[in-house]
Amino acid sequence: MVDLTPKQQIVLATAGHQLVTGGPGSGKTTVSILKAAKIAREMLKPGQRVLFLSFARATVSRVLEAIDEEKDVSSDERSRIEVDTYHSFFWRLLKTHGYLVGLPRRISILTPPGEAIALAAIRREYGPDKKLDEAQLAEKRAREKAERDRLAFAEGKVCFDLFADLVARLLEGSAKLRAMTAIAWPCIIFDEFQDTSADQWRVVKALGDRCTLIALADPEQRIFEFIGADPARLDHFKAAFAPTFTELGSDNHRSKGTDILLFGNELLTAKFSKAEYSGISFCLFPSNRNQAYAALVTQVLQARARLIATGRRDWSLAILVPTKRKMRLVSDILRDPFGNVPTISHAASIDMEGPILGAEVIAQLMQQERASDDLDQLVHLICQYLRGRGGSDPGKGDLGDAVKLESALAKWNERIAGGQAPHANSVIHPIAAVLSATRQVVMVGDPDKDWIAIRATLADGACTRLRAIANDARNVRLLERGNLMRNTLEQNWRERGRYSDALDITRLAFVQDHFATAQRPETGVIVMNMHKAKGKQFDEVIVFEGWPLRVGKEIKANPDRIVRENKLEGDLSQARQNFRVSVTRAKSRTTVMTPKDDVCVLLKSD
């Protein structure tokens, strides 16, 4: 029997709407699982389930793992607890009922790479957001929204950003649908409730018309205000539903026996009560690239050695950094350390637009088609990669490069059609040469080996664009044994004797992977942006930030800092909360790495 605190016992015994708050590791997830099991055991009718919703697949995986490990939850109770992401739940409702709000009967998901490609022309007109004034930014956002709406309602291609608004419209406009939803899921648990956006809150309010709602939240872990999370969201829930409110407070089950949570909480106030904190260590490094990264590699090797020494195979070490740029730089360093240090095996939690679009290029080439338009298809996919790999912030050079490639292809085809040889200096020549080389690759029917062979051909070829694609595609991890994509490619080979449908299989696999909840917990060394660590936990954490660039004694730039430019200016609450979230992901130890000549301002006492 789980040893519950008195406050957790209140949560378990209380009926009706509930709001449960608490800090990292306070037991919100544990008590919510036991609560769900109790409802499943005592209240559900045949066919009904308790629904547990969270933002991230990683959190869903952790909850599923916790349910499996919970000895006080029977197998029958487990089968009646459904754990899912907001996106996946919303998509199920849209697929079935989207026509009620004007969507076509047949709809498909417009993935983030697809959305980036679709909006590339608009974004090319305006350029980066940071260079726009408020009026220009508002105009750009309005045009982007209009195009998203057109794609959804005219073409049936629905991007993730529209999910919450469309589902809110569905539920707000149909009492019958609200009733049907409540029949299937009489009780819904919302994890990380403090980060719900305005449209997601509309969905929650509509569901609360018939369903019993349990909201789990950490008010100090609100790090997504920039995408619509409202600091007053918990007050909104209280006003709308008059829930029983239980505050678990600072009970700490994740990093018990350490001061990790204490230090994390004190980061919010800048009032530090100790000179040393159990479970927290600091590493001050010199402000230059070589010594900074040497210090990081040393800390990573020492942490990895400590974790290996535990004898566990499922250990995890997260390197958390403030920016996407720093994440890529750290990943590059670990892949190719200096001196005699061997490669440090790791996973990088990078934005996937580039790798996904790069994977489509490789999949197309695996088909080894010899159609009259195969070069056209390849150039088209390269242009899609250039337009989409930057996500919502495409590079001006990439967008211009795509236009140049399309123009060069048109001239290439025009000359061939006229019986002339293409211009000797055409940028299409190296692409055509690599295409020809991939046709010479002997496929063996093993998707992993064949994928690597095609990728290596791109990496060794004369086309710089295809070399970039090969490098990006190294981050694709859907070809492990037992994986659906690998299995489907194997079946395609057995049935056709070649990968005739590799491109369609790859595209479908990435859509399915976005909704997959049966992910294994992250293990080994993981590099990720601090924002992406939310909702996760690791054995050890290293927080590593950038350093000042000086000319003489004057700081000329201060990139990749936890606080922008490392200055105590403006409202720093988001930076403090983000730092706290990062520090408190660790179970046993957090190491904070900051430059010794310009220490992070959040580490200084008021």
C-alpha positions as CSV (number, residue, x, y, z in Angstrom):
1,M,0.0,0.0,0.0
2,V,1.3,3.4,-0.9
3,D,2.1,5.6,2.1
4,L,0.1,8.7,1.3
5,T,0.4,12.0,3.1
6,P,-2.7,13.4,4.8
7,K,-3.2,15.9,1.9
8,Q,-3.0,13.1,-0.7
9,Q,-5.6,11.1,1.3
10,I,-7.9,14.1,1.0
11,V,-7.5,14.1,-2.8
12,L,-8.3,10.4,-2.8
13,A,-11.4,10.8,-0.6
14,T,-12.9,13.9,-2.2
15,A,-15.6,13.7,-4.9
16,G,-16.5,16.2,-7.6
17,H,-14.3,18.7,-9.4
18,Q,-10.8,19.1,-7.8
19,L,-7.8,21.4,-8.2
20,V,-4.6,19.9,-6.9
21,T,-1.4,22.0,-6.7
22,G,2.1,21.1,-5.7
23,G,5.8,21.6,-6.6
24,P,8.0,19.2,-8.5
25,G,7.9,15.7,-7.1
26,S,5.1,16.5,-4.6
27,G,3.1,13.4,-5.6
28,K,0.5,15.0,-7.9
29,T,0.9,12.2,-10.5
30,T,1.0,9.4,-8.0
31,V,-2.2,10.5,-6.2
32,S,-3.9,11.2,-9.5
33,I,-3.2,7.6,-10.7
34,L,-4.6,6.2,-7.4
35,K,-7.6,8.5,-7.8
36,A,-8.2,7.4,-11.3
37,A,-8.0,3.7,-10.2
38,K,-10.5,4.4,-7.4
39,I,-13.0,6.0,-9.8
40,A,-12.5,3.1,-12.2
41,R,-13.2,0.7,-9.4
42,E,-16.1,2.4,-7.8
43,M,-17.9,4.6,-10.3
44,L,-17.4,3.6,-14.0
45,K,-20.0,1.7,-16.0
46,P,-19.0,-0.9,-18.6
47,G,-17.1,0.7,-21.5
48,Q,-16.3,3.9,-19.6
49,R,-12.8,5.1,-18.8
50,V,-11.0,7.8,-16.8
51,L,-9.0,10.1,-19.2
52,F,-5.7,11.5,-18.2
53,L,-4.5,14.3,-20.5
54,S,-1.0,15.9,-20.7
55,F,0.8,18.2,-23.1
56,A,3.9,16.1,-23.9
57,R,4.3,12.5,-25.1
58,A,7.2,12.2,-22.7
59,T,4.9,13.0,-19.8
60,V,2.4,10.5,-21.1
61,S,5.0,7.8,-21.2
62,R,6.1,8.6,-17.7
63,V,2.5,8.3,-16.4
64,L,2.0,5.1,-18.3
65,E,5.2,3.7,-16.7
66,A,4.0,4.9,-13.2
67,I,0.6,3.2,-13.7
68,D,2.4,-0.1,-14.6
69,E,4.6,0.1,-11.6
70,E,1.8,1.0,-9.1
71,K,1.2,-2.1,-7.1
72,D,-2.1,-0.8,-5.7
73,V,-3.7,-0.5,-9.2
74,S,-5.1,-3.8,-10.5
75,S,-4.9,-4.8,-14.2
76,D,-8.6,-4.2,-14.7
77,E,-8.2,-0.7,-13.2
78,R,-5.2,0.0,-15.5
79,S,-7.2,-1.0,-18.5
80,R,-9.8,1.6,-17.6
81,I,-7.4,4.5,-17.3
82,E,-6.6,6.1,-20.7
83,V,-3.6,8.4,-20.9
84,D,-3.2,10.7,-23.9
85,T,-1.9,14.0,-25.1
86,Y,-4.2,17.0,-25.7
87,H,-3.3,16.9,-29.5
88,S,-4.2,13.2,-29.8
89,F,-7.5,13.6,-27.9
90,F,-8.5,16.7,-29.9
91,W,-7.7,15.0,-33.2
92,R,-10.0,12.1,-32.4
93,L,-12.9,14.5,-31.9
94,L,-12.0,16.4,-35.1
95,K,-11.8,13.3,-37.3
96,T,-15.2,12.2,-36.2
97,H,-17.1,15.4,-35.8
98,G,-15.1,18.2,-37.5
99,Y,-17.8,18.5,-40.3
100,L,-20.0,20.2,-37.6
101,V,-17.8,23.3,-37.7
102,G,-17.4,23.3,-41.4
103,L,-14.4,21.1,-42.0
104,P,-14.5,18.8,-45.0
105,R,-15.6,15.2,-44.3
106,R,-12.1,13.9,-45.1
107,I,-9.4,15.8,-43.2
108,S,-5.7,15.2,-42.7
109,I,-3.0,16.6,-40.4
110,L,-0.8,19.3,-41.6
111,T,2.4,18.5,-39.8
112,P,4.7,21.2,-38.5
113,P,7.1,20.7,-41.5
114,G,4.1,20.9,-43.8
115,E,2.8,24.0,-42.1
116,A,6.2,25.6,-42.4
117,I,6.3,24.9,-46.1
118,A,2.8,26.2,-46.6
119,L,3.5,29.5,-44.8
120,A,7.0,30.0,-46.3
121,A,5.9,32.4,-49.0
122,I,4.2,34.7,-46.5
123,R,7.2,34.5,-44.1
124,R,9.6,35.3,-46.9
125,E,7.8,38.6,-47.6
126,Y,8.1,39.8,-44.0
127,G,11.4,38.3,-42.8
128,P,12.3,37.5,-39.1
129,D,9.8,38.6,-36.4
130,K,12.5,40.4,-34.5
131,K,12.9,42.9,-37.4
132,L,9.2,43.8,-37.5
133,D,7.3,46.5,-35.7
134,E,4.0,45.7,-33.9
135,A,1.8,46.6,-36.9
136,Q,3.9,44.5,-39.3
137,L,4.0,41.6,-36.9
138,A,0.2,41.8,-36.5
139,E,-0.3,41.8,-40.2
140,K,2.0,38.8,-40.7
141,R,0.2,36.9,-38.0
142,A,-3.2,37.7,-39.5
143,R,-2.1,36.5,-43.0
144,E,-0.6,33.3,-41.4
145,K,-3.9,32.6,-39.6
146,A,-5.9,33.2,-42.8
147,E,-3.8,30.7,-44.7
148,R,-4.1,28.1,-41.9
149,D,-7.9,28.5,-42.0
150,R,-8.0,28.3,-45.8
151,L,-5.9,25.1,-45.7
152,A,-8.2,23.6,-43.1
153,F,-11.6,24.5,-44.5
154,A,-10.8,24.4,-48.2
155,E,-8.3,21.6,-48.4
156,G,-9.0,19.7,-45.2
157,K,-5.4,20.1,-44.0
158,V,-5.5,20.9,-40.3
159,C,-2.4,22.1,-38.4
160,F,-1.9,21.5,-34.7
161,D,-2.4,25.2,-33.8
162,L,-6.0,25.0,-34.9
163,F,-6.9,21.9,-32.9
164,A,-7.9,23.5,-29.6
165,D,-10.0,26.3,-31.2
166,L,-11.9,23.9,-33.5
167,V,-12.6,21.4,-30.7
168,A,-13.7,24.3,-28.5
169,R,-16.1,25.3,-31.2
170,L,-17.4,21.7,-31.5
171,L,-18.0,21.3,-27.8
172,E,-19.4,24.8,-27.2
173,G,-21.9,24.3,-30.0
174,S,-23.1,20.8,-29.3
175,A,-24.7,19.7,-26.1
176,K,-25.1,16.3,-27.6
177,L,-21.4,15.9,-28.2
178,R,-20.6,17.1,-24.7
179,A,-23.0,14.4,-23.4
180,M,-21.4,11.8,-25.6
181,T,-17.9,12.7,-24.4
182,A,-19.0,12.5,-20.8
183,I,-20.5,9.0,-21.4
184,A,-17.2,7.8,-22.7
185,W,-15.0,9.7,-20.1
186,P,-17.0,10.7,-17.0
187,C,-13.8,11.9,-15.3
188,I,-11.0,13.8,-17.0
189,I,-7.6,14.6,-15.3
190,F,-5.6,17.5,-16.7
191,D,-1.9,17.5,-16.0
192,E,0.2,20.7,-16.1
193,F,-3.0,22.7,-16.0
194,Q,-1.3,26.0,-15.4
195,D,0.0,26.0,-19.0
196,T,-3.4,25.6,-20.7
197,S,-3.9,28.2,-23.5
198,A,-7.1,30.3,-23.9
199,D,-8.5,27.9,-26.5
200,Q,-7.6,24.8,-24.4
201,W,-9.3,26.5,-21.5
202,R,-12.5,26.9,-23.6
203,V,-12.3,23.1,-24.2
204,V,-11.9,22.4,-20.5
205,K,-14.9,24.6,-19.6
206,A,-17.1,22.9,-22.2
207,L,-16.1,19.4,-21.0
208,G,-16.8,20.4,-17.4
209,D,-20.5,20.8,-18.4
210,R,-20.9,17.1,-18.0
211,C,-17.6,15.6,-16.9
212,T,-15.9,15.6,-13.5
213,L,-12.6,17.5,-13.9
214,I,-9.4,17.1,-11.8
215,A,-6.8,19.7,-12.6
216,L,-3.1,19.1,-11.5
217,A,-0.9,22.2,-11.5
218,D,2.3,23.8,-10.2
219,P,1.7,27.6,-10.2
220,E,5.5,28.2,-10.2
221,Q,6.1,25.9,-13.2
222,R,4.2,28.1,-15.6
223,I,6.8,28.6,-18.4
224,F,4.5,28.9,-21.5
225,E,3.1,32.4,-21.2
226,F,4.6,33.2,-24.6
227,I,2.1,30.8,-26.3
228,G,-1.0,31.8,-24.3
229,A,-0.8,30.4,-20.8
230,D,-2.5,32.8,-18.4
231,P,-1.1,33.4,-14.9
232,A,-4.8,33.6,-13.7
233,R,-5.7,30.2,-15.1
234,L,-6.1,28.5,-11.7
235,D,-8.4,31.3,-10.6
236,H,-10.5,30.8,-13.7
237,F,-10.9,27.1,-12.8
238,K,-11.9,27.9,-9.3
239,A,-14.5,30.5,-10.5
240,A,-16.0,28.2,-13.1
241,F,-16.2,25.0,-11.1
242,A,-15.9,25.7,-7.4
243,P,-13.6,22.7,-7.0
244,T,-12.2,21.2,-3.9
245,F,-8.7,22.8,-3.6
246,T,-5.9,20.7,-2.2
247,E,-2.3,22.1,-2.0
248,L,0.3,19.4,-1.7
249,G,2.9,22.1,-1.2
250,S,6.6,21.3,-1.2
251,D,6.4,17.6,-0.4
252,N,9.3,16.1,-2.3
253,H,9.2,12.5,-3.6
254,R,11.3,12.9,-6.7
255,S,14.6,14.1,-5.1
256,K,14.0,13.1,-1.5
257,G,17.0,13.4,0.8
258,T,18.4,16.3,-1.3
259,D,18.1,20.1,-1.3
260,I,17.3,20.2,-5.1
261,L,13.7,21.3,-4.6
262,L,14.7,23.8,-1.9
263,F,17.3,25.4,-4.2
264,G,14.8,25.4,-7.1
265,N,12.2,27.2,-5.0
266,E,14.7,29.7,-3.7
267,L,15.7,30.6,-7.3
268,L,12.2,32.1,-7.6
269,T,12.9,34.6,-4.8
270,A,16.7,35.1,-5.0
271,K,16.8,34.5,-1.3
272,F,19.3,31.7,-0.7
273,S,19.3,30.1,2.7
274,K,22.4,27.9,2.4
275,A,26.0,28.2,1.3
276,E,25.8,24.6,0.1
277,Y,22.9,22.5,-1.1
278,S,22.8,18.8,-1.0
279,G,22.4,17.5,-4.5
280,I,23.4,20.8,-6.1
281,S,26.9,21.5,-7.4
282,F,28.3,24.4,-9.3
283,C,31.0,24.5,-12.0
284,L,32.5,27.9,-13.0
285,F,34.3,27.8,-16.3
286,P,36.4,30.3,-18.2
287,S,34.7,32.4,-20.9
288,N,36.2,30.9,-24.0
289,R,35.0,28.2,-26.3
290,N,37.7,25.6,-25.7
291,Q,37.8,25.7,-22.0
292,A,34.0,26.0,-21.6
293,Y,33.3,22.9,-23.7
294,A,36.2,21.1,-22.1
295,A,34.6,21.8,-18.7
296,L,31.3,20.5,-20.0
297,V,32.7,17.3,-21.4
298,T,34.5,16.7,-18.1
299,Q,31.3,17.1,-16.2
300,V,29.4,14.8,-18.6
301,L,32.0,12.1,-18.3
302,Q,32.1,12.3,-14.5
303,A,28.3,12.2,-14.3
304,R,28.1,9.3,-16.7
305,A,30.7,7.4,-14.7
306,R,28.7,7.9,-11.5
307,L,25.5,6.7,-13.1
308,I,27.1,3.6,-14.8
309,A,28.6,2.7,-11.4
310,T,25.0,2.3,-10.0
311,G,24.7,-0.8,-12.2
312,R,21.4,0.3,-13.6
313,R,20.9,0.2,-17.4
314,D,18.0,2.7,-17.4
315,W,20.0,5.7,-16.0
316,S,19.5,9.1,-17.5
317,L,21.6,12.3,-17.7
318,A,20.1,15.5,-19.2
319,I,22.2,18.4,-20.5
320,L,19.8,21.4,-20.4
321,V,20.7,24.5,-22.3
322,P,18.9,27.9,-22.8
323,T,18.7,28.0,-26.6
324,K,18.2,25.8,-29.7
325,R,21.5,27.1,-31.1
326,K,23.4,26.0,-28.0
327,M,21.7,22.6,-28.1
328,R,23.1,22.0,-31.6
329,L,26.5,23.2,-30.6
330,V,26.6,21.0,-27.5
331,S,25.5,18.0,-29.6
332,D,28.2,18.6,-32.2
333,I,30.8,18.8,-29.4
334,L,29.7,15.5,-27.9
335,R,29.7,13.9,-31.3
336,D,33.2,15.0,-32.0
337,P,35.1,16.0,-28.7
338,F,38.6,17.3,-28.9
339,G,41.8,15.5,-28.2
340,N,41.6,11.8,-27.5
341,V,38.1,11.9,-26.1
342,P,35.9,9.4,-27.9
343,T,32.4,10.3,-29.2
344,I,29.9,10.6,-26.3
345,S,26.8,8.7,-27.3
346,H,23.7,10.9,-26.8
347,A,20.3,11.9,-28.1
348,A,19.6,15.5,-29.0
349,S,16.0,16.7,-28.6
350,I,16.2,19.1,-31.5
351,D,13.4,20.6,-33.6
352,M,12.4,17.9,-36.1
353,E,11.3,19.9,-39.2
354,G,14.7,19.5,-40.8
355,P,15.3,15.8,-40.0
356,I,11.7,14.9,-41.0
357,L,12.0,16.7,-44.4
358,G,15.5,15.2,-44.9
359,A,14.1,11.8,-44.2
360,E,11.5,12.3,-47.0
361,V,14.4,12.9,-49.4
362,I,16.2,9.7,-48.4
363,A,12.9,7.8,-48.6
364,Q,12.3,9.0,-52.1
365,L,15.8,7.9,-53.2
366,M,15.3,4.5,-51.5
367,Q,12.5,3.9,-54.0
368,Q,15.2,4.0,-56.8
369,E,12.6,5.1,-59.3
370,R,13.7,5.6,-62.9
371,A,10.8,7.7,-64.0
372,S,11.1,10.6,-66.4
373,D,10.4,13.1,-63.6
374,D,12.5,11.6,-60.8
375,L,15.0,14.5,-60.9
376,D,12.1,16.9,-60.7
377,Q,10.7,15.0,-57.7
378,L,14.1,15.1,-56.0
379,V,14.6,18.9,-56.6
380,H,11.0,19.5,-55.3
381,L,11.7,17.6,-52.1
382,I,15.0,19.6,-51.6
383,C,13.1,22.8,-52.1
384,Q,10.5,21.6,-49.5
385,Y,13.3,20.9,-47.1
386,L,14.8,24.4,-47.6
387,R,11.4,26.0,-47.1
388,G,10.4,24.0,-44.0
389,R,13.6,23.1,-42.1
390,G,13.6,26.5,-40.2
391,G,10.1,25.9,-38.9
392,S,8.3,29.1,-37.9
393,D,11.5,31.1,-38.4
394,P,12.8,30.2,-41.9
395,G,16.1,31.5,-43.0
396,K,16.0,34.1,-45.8
397,G,18.9,32.3,-47.5
398,D,17.0,29.0,-47.5
399,L,13.8,30.5,-48.9
400,G,15.8,32.3,-51.7
401,D,17.8,29.1,-52.4
402,A,14.6,27.2,-53.0
403,V,13.4,29.8,-55.5
404,K,16.8,29.6,-57.3
405,L,16.7,25.9,-57.5
406,E,13.2,25.8,-59.0
407,S,14.3,28.4,-61.6
408,A,17.4,26.4,-62.4
409,L,15.4,23.2,-62.8
410,A,13.0,25.0,-65.2
411,K,15.9,26.1,-67.4
412,W,17.4,22.6,-67.2
413,N,14.2,21.0,-68.4
414,E,13.7,23.7,-71.1
415,R,17.1,23.0,-72.6
416,I,16.6,19.3,-72.6
417,A,13.2,19.6,-74.2
418,G,14.8,21.8,-76.9
419,G,17.4,19.2,-77.6
420,Q,20.2,21.1,-75.9
421,A,22.6,20.2,-73.2
422,P,22.0,21.9,-69.8
423,H,24.4,24.7,-68.9
424,A,27.7,23.4,-67.6
425,N,27.5,25.5,-64.5
426,S,23.8,24.6,-63.6
427,V,23.3,23.9,-59.9
428,I,21.2,20.9,-60.9
429,H,24.3,19.0,-62.1
430,P,25.5,17.9,-58.6
431,I,22.0,16.9,-57.7
432,A,21.7,14.8,-60.8
433,A,25.0,13.2,-60.1
434,V,24.0,12.2,-56.6
435,L,20.7,10.9,-57.9
436,S,22.6,8.7,-60.4
437,A,24.9,7.5,-57.6
438,T,22.0,6.5,-55.4
439,R,20.6,4.3,-58.2
440,Q,23.8,2.3,-58.1
441,V,23.4,1.5,-54.4
442,V,22.6,-2.2,-54.0
443,M,19.6,-2.6,-51.7
444,V,19.6,-5.6,-49.4
445,G,16.1,-5.5,-47.9
446,D,17.2,-4.3,-44.5
447,P,15.7,-0.8,-44.0
448,D,18.3,0.3,-41.6
449,K,21.3,-0.7,-43.7
450,D,19.7,0.6,-46.9
451,W,18.7,3.9,-45.3
452,I,22.3,4.4,-44.1
453,A,23.7,3.5,-47.5
454,I,21.6,6.1,-49.2
455,R,22.3,8.7,-46.5
456,A,26.1,8.0,-46.9
457,T,25.8,8.5,-50.7
458,L,24.3,11.9,-50.1
459,A,26.9,12.8,-47.5
460,D,29.7,11.8,-49.8
461,G,28.2,13.5,-52.9
462,A,29.1,16.9,-54.5
463,C,25.8,18.6,-53.6
464,T,26.1,20.8,-50.5
465,R,22.3,20.8,-50.1
466,L,22.1,17.0,-50.1
467,R,25.0,16.8,-47.7
468,A,23.1,19.1,-45.3
469,I,20.1,16.8,-45.7
470,A,22.2,13.7,-44.9
471,N,23.5,15.4,-41.7
472,D,20.0,16.4,-40.6
473,A,18.6,12.9,-41.2
474,R,21.1,11.5,-38.7
475,N,18.6,12.6,-36.1
476,V,15.9,10.3,-37.4
477,R,15.3,7.5,-34.9
478,L,12.3,5.6,-36.4
479,L,14.2,2.6,-37.8
480,E,14.9,0.7,-34.6
481,R,13.9,-3.0,-34.6
482,G,10.3,-3.5,-33.8
483,N,9.4,0.0,-34.9
484,L,6.4,0.4,-37.1
485,M,8.2,2.3,-39.8
486,R,10.9,-0.3,-40.1
487,N,8.4,-3.1,-40.1
488,T,6.3,-1.5,-42.8
489,L,9.4,-0.9,-45.0
490,E,10.4,-4.5,-44.6
491,Q,6.9,-5.6,-45.6
492,N,7.0,-3.3,-48.6
493,W,10.3,-4.9,-49.7
494,R,8.9,-8.5,-49.3
495,E,5.8,-7.7,-51.3
496,R,7.3,-5.6,-54.1
497,G,11.0,-6.6,-54.1
498,R,11.9,-2.9,-53.6
499,Y,10.8,0.0,-51.4
500,S,8.2,1.2,-53.9
501,D,6.2,3.1,-51.2
502,A,9.0,4.4,-49.0
503,L,8.1,8.0,-49.2
504,D,4.4,7.4,-48.2
505,I,5.5,5.0,-45.4
506,T,7.9,7.6,-44.0
507,R,5.4,10.4,-44.1
508,L,2.8,8.3,-42.3
509,A,5.3,7.1,-39.7
510,F,6.1,10.6,-38.6
511,V,2.4,11.5,-38.2
512,Q,1.8,8.3,-36.2
513,D,4.9,9.0,-34.1
514,H,3.6,12.4,-33.1
515,F,0.6,10.7,-31.5
516,A,2.5,7.7,-30.1
517,T,2.2,7.2,-26.3
518,A,4.1,3.9,-26.0
519,Q,7.5,5.6,-25.9
520,R,10.2,4.2,-23.8
521,P,11.5,6.6,-21.1
522,E,14.5,8.6,-22.2
523,T,17.8,7.0,-21.1
524,G,21.5,7.7,-21.5
525,V,22.8,11.2,-22.2
526,I,20.2,13.6,-23.6
527,V,20.7,17.2,-24.8
528,M,17.7,19.4,-24.8
529,N,16.4,23.0,-24.6
530,M,15.4,23.9,-21.0
531,H,11.8,24.4,-22.1
532,K,11.6,20.9,-23.4
533,A,12.6,19.4,-20.1
534,K,9.2,20.4,-18.6
535,G,7.3,17.4,-17.3
536,K,10.3,15.1,-17.4
537,Q,12.7,13.7,-14.9
538,F,16.3,12.4,-15.0
539,D,18.8,10.8,-12.6
540,E,21.2,13.8,-13.1
541,V,20.9,17.1,-14.8
542,I,23.6,19.5,-16.0
543,V,22.4,23.0,-16.7
544,F,24.9,24.7,-19.1
545,E,24.7,28.2,-20.4
546,G,26.7,30.5,-22.7
547,W,29.4,33.0,-21.8
548,P,30.2,36.7,-22.5
549,L,32.2,37.6,-25.6
550,R,34.6,40.5,-24.7
551,V,36.7,42.9,-26.6
552,G,39.3,44.0,-24.0
553,K,37.3,44.2,-20.8
554,E,34.0,45.2,-22.5
555,I,31.2,42.7,-23.1
556,K,30.2,43.0,-26.8
557,A,27.8,40.0,-26.8
558,N,26.4,37.6,-24.3
559,P,24.6,34.8,-26.2
560,D,22.8,31.7,-25.0
561,R,22.3,32.8,-21.4
562,I,19.5,31.7,-19.1
563,V,18.6,35.4,-18.7
564,R,18.9,37.4,-21.9
565,E,22.3,39.1,-22.0
566,N,22.5,38.1,-18.3
567,K,21.1,41.4,-17.2
568,L,18.7,42.1,-14.3
569,E,16.3,44.0,-16.5
570,G,12.5,43.8,-16.9
571,D,10.3,41.0,-15.6
572,L,12.5,37.9,-14.9
573,S,9.7,35.7,-13.6
574,Q,9.7,33.5,-16.7
575,A,13.4,33.0,-16.6
576,R,13.3,32.2,-12.9
577,Q,10.5,29.6,-13.4
578,N,12.3,28.1,-16.4
579,F,15.5,27.8,-14.3
580,R,13.6,26.2,-11.4
581,V,11.9,23.7,-13.7
582,S,15.3,22.7,-15.2
583,V,17.0,22.3,-11.8
584,T,14.2,20.2,-10.3
585,R,14.2,17.6,-13.1
586,A,16.9,15.7,-11.3
587,K,16.4,12.9,-8.9
588,S,19.8,12.8,-7.3
589,R,22.0,15.7,-8.6
590,T,22.0,18.9,-10.5
591,T,25.2,20.6,-11.7
592,V,24.9,24.2,-12.7
593,M,27.6,25.4,-15.2
594,T,28.0,29.2,-15.5
595,P,30.9,31.4,-16.6
596,K,33.1,32.4,-13.6
597,D,33.6,36.0,-14.8
598,D,29.9,36.7,-15.5
599,V,27.9,34.3,-13.2
600,C,24.2,33.9,-14.0
601,V,22.4,36.8,-12.4
602,L,19.7,34.5,-11.0
603,L,22.3,32.9,-8.8
604,K,23.0,36.2,-7.0
605,S,21.1,36.8,-3.7
606,D,18.9,39.9,-3.4
